[in-house]
Amino acid sequence: MDRASGLSVRLKLTASYAGFLLLVGALLLAVVWVFLLRYVPETPAGQPSAGPYDPPLLGGPGRGDLLRAFAPRVAEVLVFLLIFGLLGGWLLAGRMLAPLARITDATRRATAGSLSHRIRLPGHRDEFRELADAFDTMLERLEFHVAEEQRFAANASHELRTPLAITRTLLDVARRDPTRDRDQLVERLHTVNQRAIDLTEALLLLSRGDRADLDREPVDLSLLAEESAETLLPLAEQRRITLDVTGAAAPTRGSTELLARMVANLVQNAVVHNLAAGGTVTVRTAVNGDSVVLQVENTGQPLPAELVPTLTEPFRRATDRVRTDEHAGVGLGLAIVRSIVRAHHGTLTLTARPAGGLLVTVRLPGTQ
């Protein structure tokens, strides 16, 4: 927004310093008049007054003599204080505002797109130091989020391009070979299209889960765990996996839709990334102090320790195998869970089990 230019802060501070110094000098001189000169008697009538540089007459100088001698010195002192205040104020204001200039320079760089620059203001902690540290923290978080969004956009573009490329290939094959089985072509196109739809919906849910302005209502995680287990029980039975839900009520506040999706994603991932047969998935809920805890534990292949922290990143999977059933994933399950947990001011912890598999712990604020 364009605004009319005005006086700089440095000039305003200089004028303030000079004005304050001038005022203090005037007050001191006024004190001299009030408490000293007014007690000096007037020069007697008919007696000549001594000049400012003449020796005092018999009986001493009168008030008029002192005023004539005092007034020029007052003017000189006030002029000196004004000049001294302007020069000193200008230097002091420049020194005091130097940190603000560094912060302004960092702001301009950030506006131009350079988020890697840091102020790192030296010296003891004061208001400017706190402002600079807060600005550095903001730049660090902005740089992290921008890098994360760029990486996410690149991964999302790659993932969305894959089904579209497969669709184009299938259509090219069908066009070159009119005798090809159309039913098989339609079925494959439907599968690829459904994957693209699932991926798009997951991306939309992930962006929604990052928002903290959610409609919050009472939610019981134990009920959501039971509903998810009931819904995914056919998939678990198909894979010959035992699905067990235990624990007490775990009341919290949040979005029922998002928390239900969080629990469903955790249970589905635990079922899908399990042993081929004979594995188990255990879902537990509990209340721990002022928070509620949801744990989803599954058997499976051993996971490298360096892989576990990356599982919550978008499009990262614990295995590279392709799933062709109706529950095929898009690599966003745990990323969505992390986003929903963060929006509900909770914590998400992933721990590799020594015998293989994964233990996921979600901790959310409980109801007071």
N, C-alpha and C positions, 0 to 999 in steps of 0.2 A: 504494500500500500504506500503510495507516494504521500509524503508529508513535507510541509514547509521546513526548511532548514532553520535551526536556532542556534543558540549559544552552546558550545561544547561543555561537557561536564567539567573538564579541566579549567575552563575559563570561569565557570560558575563557582567552582571551589576557590579559585584564586580571588575572585571578587569577595567571596564570603570571608576568606582568611583576612584580606586587607581591610574589609569593613569591620570585622570583629576587632582587629588590632587597633584600628583607628578609634573605635568606640571605647575600648579599654583605655587608650591614651587620653581621650577626652574626659572620661570619668575620673581618671587620676588627677588631671588638671583641675577638674571641678572640685575634687576633694580638697586640693590645696587651697582653692578659693574659699570654700565653705568653712574649713576648719583652721585657716591661717590668716588669709588676707582680710577677711571681714572683721577681724579683731584689731586690725591696725587702724588707728584714728585717722580721720581726714586731715589734710594739710590745713593749718589754721589760716583764717582769712587774712590777707595782706602779707603773708609770708611767702616769699618766692619759692617755687618748687625747684628741687634739684633735678638736674638732667639725669638721664639714665647712667651716664658715666662720670658724673660729678661727685665729689666727696659729699657725704651727708651733711646736711645743715645742722645747726644747733637744735637739739631736740629730736633728731632722727627724721627719716623720710615719712611722709604720710601715705595714706592709701592710694591717692592719686599718683604719687611718685612710683610706688611699687607696681601699680597697674600699667603705667607707661613703660616701665622696664620689663614687666612680665609678659605683656601682650605680644611683642615681636617674637620672644622666645617660644611662646605657645604656638604661634603660627608655624615657626620653623620646625618645632618638634612634630606637629601634626603632619606637615608635608613629608618629613622624614619617615614617620610611621606609615604613611600611605605608600610611599615608594618602596620602603622595606617590606611592607605587607604584600604588595603586588609581586615583587621579585621572589620573595621567600615563598609566598603562596603558590606561585607558578611552579617553582622547583619541587615543593612538597607535594602538590597535586599530581605532578608528573610521576613522581616516585611512588605515590600511593596508588595511582591508576595503572602502573606498569603491568601488574598481573591481569587486570581487566583487558588490556590490549592483547595479551597472549591468549586469553580466552576468546576474545573476538576473532583473532586470527584463526584459531582452531575451529571456530564456528563457520567461518568462511570456507575453510578447507573441507569441512564436513558437507556443507551445502554444495560444493563443487564435486562431491562424490568420494573424497578421500577420507575414509573412515578409519584408516590405520594410524593416523596421527594422534599423538597423545600430548597433553599439556605438561604433565609431570612437574607441577609447580613446586619449587624448593622452598625451604624455610619452615618456620614453626606453623602450627595449625591456627588459622584465623578464618574469618568469613570468606576471603578470597580463596584460601587453600581448600576449604570445604566445598566451595563452588567448583573449583577446578577438579577436585577428586570426584565429585558427583558427575561432572561432565565427562571425565575420562571413563567412568563406569558406564555411563550411557553410551558413549562411543563404542566401548568394548561389546556391550550387548547388541547394539545395532549392527556392528560388523559381524558378530556371530549369527544373528538372525538373517541378515542379508545373504551371507555365505550359505546358510542352511536352506534358505528359500531358492537360491540359485541351483544348488545341488539337487533339491527336491524337484524343481522345474525340469532340470535336465533328465533326471530319472523318470519323471512322469511322462515327459515327451517320448523317451525311449520305450517305456512300457505301453503307451498308447499307440505308438507307431507299429509295434509288433503285430497286434491283431488286425490293424488296417492293412499292413503288408501281406499278411496271410490271406485276408479277404480278397485283395487284388490278385494274388497268385491263383487262388481257387477260381476266380472269375475268368482269368486269362486261360487257364487250363480248360474250363468248360467251353469257352468260346472257340478254342482251337480243336476241341474234341467234342462235337455235338452228340456223339454216341455214348458219352460217359453217363454213368448212373446219376440221374438227377436227384433221387431221394438221398443218396449218400452225400451229394454236394450240398443239398439244402440242410442236412443234419450237421455237416461240418461248419457251414456258414452260421447256423444257429448257435453252435457252441462258441465259435470265435466272437460272434456278436454279443453273446451273453457275457463273455469275459470282459469285453470292452465296457459294457454297461456296468458290471460289477466294479470294475476299476474306477469308472467315473463316479459312481455313487460313493465309493470308498474315499476318493479324493475330496468330494464335497463334505463327507462326514468328518474327515480329518481337518479341513479348514474350519468347520463349525465347532469342532471340539477344542480348537485353540482359543475360542472366545471365552472370556471369564464372565460375561454378562448373561448368565443363564437363569432361567426360571427355576428356583429351588423349592422343592417340596419334600416332605418326609418319604424316605425310601429305606426298605429293609433289604440289605444285600443277600441275606439268607434266602429270601423268597425269590430274588432274581436268580440266584444260583440254582435253586430247585427248578425254576422254569427253563433255564438254559439246559440243564441236564436232561429234563424231560424231552425237550425239543431235539437234542442231539443224541438221544439214546439209540435211535435206529442206526445212525452212523457208527456209534461205538459198537453196537452188536454186530454190524456188518464186518467190522474190523476185529471182532472178538476181543474187545477191550472192556474191562470192568470200569464202570463209572460210578463213583461213590461220592455222595454229598453229606457232610456232617457239620456239626457246629450249632451254636446258639444264634439267636436273633442279633443282627448287626445293623441297628438303625443309624441312618445318616441323613443328610439333606443334599439334594441336588436334582439334576434332570433325570427323571425316570427313564426316558428314552436312551439317553447317552450312557447311563450306568448299565442299563440292560444290554446295550451293544458291547460295552466293555467286558462284562461277564461272559457274554456269548463268544466274543472273540478269544478270550482266554481259554474257555473250555474247548472251543473248536480247535484252536492251535494245539492244545494238549492232546486231543484225540488224533488229529491228523499227523502230528510229528511224534508218533509213538512207535513202539515196536510193531512189527508186522502182525503179530498175534500174541494174545496172552498178556498184554500190557495192562496197566492200571492208570486211572486218572482219579485223583482225590481232590475234592473241593471242600475247603474248610472256611468257616466264618467264626469270628469271635470279637469280643469287646475287650480292648486293652487300655485301661485308663480312660482318657478323654478321646480316644480314637477307636475306630472299628477296623478290623483286619480281614482281608479276603486272601486266601492262599489257594493256588491251583498248582498241583504237583503231578507230574507224569513221568512214567518210565520212558526209556528210549535210548538212543545211541549216546555215548559220551560226547560231550561238547568241549572243544578247546576253550581254555580260560580266556584267551584273547578274543574269542568270537562272541561271548555272551554280552559284553557291553554294547555291541553293535546291532543286536537283534531288534532294538527299538527304533533303529533308523529306517526310513522308508525304503521299501523294496529290498530289504535284507532278509534272507531266509537261512535257517539253520542247515538246510540241505538243498541240493540243486535238483532234486528229482521233480518231475512234472506230474501233477495230479490232474486226472481227466474226469473225476467224478463231479457230482453237483456241488461239492464243497471246495472246488479248486480255489486256492488263495491267489491274492494279487500282490503279496509282499507288504501289505499295509496293516496287518492285524495288530501287531504289538506297537506299531507307530500310532495307530488310532487309540490304543489303550493308554499309551503314555500321554497323548494329547488330552484325553478325557480326564485322566488322573490329575494332570497339571491344572486343568480348568477348574477342578473341584478342590484345589489346594491340598492335594495329597502327595504321596510318594510311591514310587514303583521300584521294586528291587527284584533283580533276576539273579538266581544262584544255580550254578550247574551242580547236579547231583553227582556224588562220587561214583555211583553205580550206573550212571547214565540217565539222561532226561534232564528236566528243568523244574525248578521251583520258583514260581512267580508270587510275590507278596505285594499286595496293594494295601496301603494304609490311608484311610480317609478320616476327616474330622467327624466325631460322633455328635449326636444331638445332646444338648445340655438340658 
